[in-house]
Amino acid sequence: MKASPGARSWIAAGVRHELLIRALPALRHDMTGPVSVMRMGLLMLRRQVAAPAIDPVVCEQRVTLIDSQIAELVNAVRSLRDWELAIDDEGITRHALVAQGVGLMRAAFELQGIHLQVDGALQAPIDGAPKWPSSAALRYLFLGALGYLHDTPTDVGTVTVSADGDDALWLRVTAGEADGADAMAGAHRAPRMLAIDAIALQSLADDLGYALAIERDAVRLTLAAA
């Protein structure tokens, strides 16, 4: 039976949910990090206030530290809105898209002994680089491509991200034995029933309105909507 448009939308929504779950450890770290620093700052401030002689300079330093961590936490919470497809945004550069996606998934890949490598042309921002609209959609697609390359081959050693012209990205697998895999790596890998395969990735691209070229060991992502 051919899937209805509603069913295809549910499939794509399921893929997005799986990608968000995979990115959640990194997002959670961005939120809990400032909280830990604030707790330590409050402890030091409490000790300073309880001391026989209060040093106002030290107290001011602690307050400044706590204030900066609150700002980081607020920014991290606000960033959750960036995952909503309906939110209008100013767009995202290709460099920023790659930096965000790789930053979110590097730890999980490294636990599997899989290296994420970014081509030199994408490692530094370029002044005046175009911003592509629908950053949330592009983020899901980029993470989806990474997830597909992570889940599909069995001999992934390195995933390389490189530019293709001015408006596309290539993500390619270099075969090789994954080295240094952590003993707990399986906890960070999706069960096979939730693995992102070519059908799941294509369903996501179709639902978001983007063109992908999917090969067994590579994915080409066009940044402009189809």
C-alpha positions in Angstrom: 0.0 0.0 0.0 1.3 3.4 -1.0 1.8 5.8 2.0 -0.6 8.7 2.2 0.8 12.3 2.4 -0.2 12.3 6.0 1.7 9.1 6.7 4.8 10.4 4.9 4.7 13.5 7.0 4.6 11.3 10.1 7.6 9.4 8.9 9.5 12.6 8.4 8.5 13.8 11.8 9.7 10.5 13.3 13.1 11.0 11.6 13.3 14.6 13.0 12.5 13.3 16.5 15.2 10.7 16.3 17.8 13.3 15.2 16.8 15.6 18.0 17.2 12.7 20.5 20.7 12.1 19.2 21.6 15.7 19.5 20.1 16.0 23.0 23.2 15.0 25.0 25.1 17.9 23.5 22.2 20.3 24.0 21.9 19.1 27.6 25.6 19.6 28.2 25.3 23.2 26.9 22.6 23.8 29.6 24.0 21.9 32.5 27.5 23.4 32.1 26.5 26.9 33.2 24.4 25.5 36.0 27.4 23.7 37.5 29.6 26.8 37.3 26.8 28.8 38.9 26.5 26.4 41.8 30.2 26.6 42.4 30.1 30.4 42.2 27.3 30.5 44.7 29.2 28.2 47.1 32.3 30.5 46.9 30.1 33.6 47.3 28.4 32.1 50.4 31.8 31.3 52.0 33.0 34.8 51.3 29.9 36.4 52.8 30.3 34.1 55.9 34.0 35.1 56.4 34.9 37.5 59.2 36.0 40.1 56.7 34.1 40.4 53.4 36.2 41.3 50.4 33.8 43.3 48.1 36.2 42.8 45.1 36.0 39.0 45.4 32.2 39.1 45.9 31.9 41.2 42.7 33.9 38.7 40.8 31.7 35.9 41.9 28.5 37.8 41.0 30.0 38.7 37.6 30.7 35.0 37.0 27.2 33.9 38.0 25.7 36.6 35.8 27.7 35.5 32.8 26.7 31.9 33.3 23.0 32.9 33.6 23.3 34.6 30.2 24.9 31.5 28.7 22.0 29.4 30.1 19.4 31.7 28.8 21.0 31.6 25.3 21.1 27.8 25.4 17.4 27.6 26.3 16.5 30.1 23.6 18.5 28.0 21.1 15.9 25.3 21.5 13.6 27.4 19.4 16.0 27.0 16.5 14.8 23.4 16.1 11.2 24.5 15.3 10.6 24.5 11.6 7.9 27.2 11.8 10.2 29.8 13.3 11.4 32.5 10.9 15.1 33.1 11.1 17.7 35.1 9.3 19.3 32.1 7.7 22.6 30.3 8.3 25.9 30.3 6.5 27.3 27.0 5.2 30.2 27.3 7.6 27.9 27.8 10.6 25.7 24.9 9.6 28.7 22.6 9.4 30.2 23.9 12.7 26.9 23.4 14.5 26.2 20.0 13.1 29.7 18.6 13.7 29.7 20.2 17.2 26.5 18.4 18.2 27.6 15.0 17.0 31.3 14.8 17.4 31.3 13.3 20.9 28.8 10.6 19.9 30.8 9.7 16.8 34.1 9.7 18.7 32.6 7.2 21.2 32.1 4.9 18.2 35.7 5.5 17.1 34.5 7.4 14.1 36.3 10.7 13.2 34.5 13.7 11.9 36.7 15.7 9.6 35.9 19.1 8.1 37.6 20.3 4.9 39.8 23.3 5.4 37.6 25.5 3.2 34.8 25.1 5.7 36.7 25.6 8.9 36.8 29.4 9.0 33.9 31.8 8.4 34.0 33.9 5.2 33.0 37.5 5.3 29.9 38.2 3.2 29.1 34.5 2.8 25.5 33.9 1.8 23.0 32.9 4.5 20.6 30.1 3.5 17.0 30.3 4.7 15.3 27.7 6.9 18.3 27.0 9.2 16.2 24.5 11.2 15.5 22.4 8.1 19.1 22.5 7.0 20.2 21.5 10.4 17.9 18.5 10.4 19.1 17.5 6.9 22.8 17.8 7.8 22.3 15.8 11.0 20.3 13.3 9.0 23.1 12.8 6.5 25.6 12.3 9.3 23.2 9.8 10.9 22.7 7.9 7.7 26.5 7.6 7.2 26.9 6.6 10.8 24.2 3.9 10.7 24.5 2.4 7.2 28.1 1.2 6.6 29.8 -1.2 9.0 33.4 -0.1 8.5 33.2 3.7 9.0 36.6 5.2 9.9 36.1 8.9 9.0 33.2 11.0 7.8 34.5 14.0 5.8 32.5 17.1 5.2 33.5 19.2 2.2 32.2 22.0 0.1 30.7 21.4 -3.4 30.6 24.6 -5.4 29.0 27.5 -3.5 25.7 26.0 -2.6 26.1 22.4 -1.6 28.0 20.0 0.7 29.4 16.5 0.3 29.5 14.2 3.3 31.6 11.1 2.5 32.7 8.0 4.4 36.3 6.8 4.4 36.2 3.2 5.1 38.4 1.9 7.9 38.2 0.1 11.2 36.7 2.4 13.8 39.4 2.7 16.5 39.2 3.5 20.2 35.5 2.8 20.5 34.2 3.3 24.0 32.8 0.4 25.9 29.6 2.3 26.4 29.4 3.4 22.8 26.3 1.2 22.2 24.3 3.4 24.5 24.8 6.3 22.0 23.9 4.3 18.9 20.3 4.0 17.7 18.7 0.5 17.8 18.6 -1.0 14.3 14.9 -0.4 14.1 15.6 3.3 14.5 18.6 3.4 12.2 18.5 6.2 9.6 18.5 4.5 6.3 18.2 5.9 2.7 14.4 5.7 2.8 14.2 7.6 6.1 16.7 10.2 4.9 14.9 10.7 1.6 11.5 11.0 3.4 13.0 13.8 5.5 14.3 15.6 2.5 11.1 15.3 0.6 9.1 16.6 3.5 11.4 19.6 4.0 11.5 20.3 0.3 15.3 19.8 -0.4 17.2 17.7 -2.9 19.7 15.1 -1.7 21.9 12.7 -3.6 22.2 9.6 -1.5 24.8 7.0 -2.1 25.9 4.1 0.0 28.9 5.9 1.4 28.1 9.6 0.6 25.4 12.2 0.7 25.2 15.5 -1.3 23.1 18.2 0.3 22.0 21.2 -1.7 21.5 24.2 0.5 18.8 25.8 -1.6 15.2 24.4 -1.3 14.1 22.4 -4.3 
